[in-house]
Amino acid sequence: MTFESYIQIRERSEQLCANLETEDFVIQAAEHVSPAKWHLAHTSWFFETFVLKPYLSDYQEFHPDFSFFFNSYYNAVGERTVRNHRGLMTRPTTEEVFDYRGYIDEQMKTVLENGLTEEVEATILLGLNHEQQHQELLLTDIKYNLWQNPLLPAVINIKEYLKQEEGGWIKMKSGIYEIGHEGEGFCYDNECSQHKVYLDDFEIGSQLVSNRMYLEFIKAGGYEKPDFWHSDGWTWVQQEAITGPLYWIKQGGDISCYTLDGKKELDLDAPLAHVSYYEAAAYAEWAGCRLPTEAEWEVANRKFSWGNRWEWTNSAYLPYPRYQKAPGAIGEYNGKFMINQMVLRGASVATSPGHSRSTYRNFFHPQYQWQFTGIRLCKK
């Protein structure tokens, strides 16, 4: 690993923020999102905490309070800011956060140019993949935060609308398949170990559900009829007054949507995005179909290679057979979240280059819409 490959990933985080104003870096519109400033600092804190402090004998902290400010959820590391208070921290300033990033990068240059043990290199590789995860979260959080602004500002064009060809159903034969990561290349611990699963015959859609298809569900009263919804999903719809995907703007008979590039006309033929698991499951029920399991998705994806929206599966986020958490604080990265969440597969327009693979297991709580989450169907 070279400093050049390290800094290339690090610089992308700052490039994504190039069009933000200073005030944009601070806002936190909901507990489940974070300010842009926090993402930039937290990803630097990761390298400081797990690489520089343990492995650089003469390392001096940039600021003694930054571990408290920018730790996310690592209980083994120490106390941290309450999550919903991240947007209240006007200090340290955005300028100080950029100074912090520069300081960390200079120290990491020393580490990378002095030769690496396998252990250090593995930790740095995890840190870079962690940064890429946060690059996607950075974009989705910026979008959610700026969505609260009546001006609906445009800050970056990531080409959120993707075209897809008309498709049909792909038939997959029953059998014993292997899923999970095996071999060379990076993976997260939740992708291991590779194991066998039996799958019955199934048919899976070759394309994602489009905005046009989902609009039919809405017009058919999909949000008004409890028949299609899980109990928790129907409670969520009622309590939160949900009437459609996040970022759709209904004005009279017209529908537009908010993107990171500002307000746009809704492209009816583009893949649907920003729906929760509850909505995905309800739509599938209405359509006389179901969501694929993550095993079905992975087996089919290895053959046909799709994935331009994170796709909800019907699988709970649980450990694979023989799963082992890493020792210490790094072990908190994935394992502690294996409850009350659903698996998503694929990638999205916000995913960093080279940061997707067929075994990648993303996971969120079933009510969240703010990620670029879509729907692929299986026949019942």
Secondary structure, DSSP 8 states (H G I E B T S, - for coil): --HHHHHHHHHHHHHTTTT--GGGGT---STTS--HHHHHHHHHHHHIIIIIHHH-TT---S-TTHHHHH--S-TTT-----GGGGGG---S-HHHHHHHHHHHHHHHHHHHHT---HHHHHHHHHHHHHHHHHHHHHHHHHHHHHHTSTT--B--------------EEEE--EEEEES--SSS---GGG---EEEEE--EEEESS--BHHHHHHHHHTTTTT-GGGS-HHHHHHHHHHT--SSTTEEEETTEEEEEETBEEEE--TTSB--S--HHHHHHHHHHTTEE---HHHHHHHHHHH---SSEEEEEEE----TT----SSGGGGTTGGG-SS-EEEES--TTS-TT---TT--EEE-TT--SS-EE---EE-
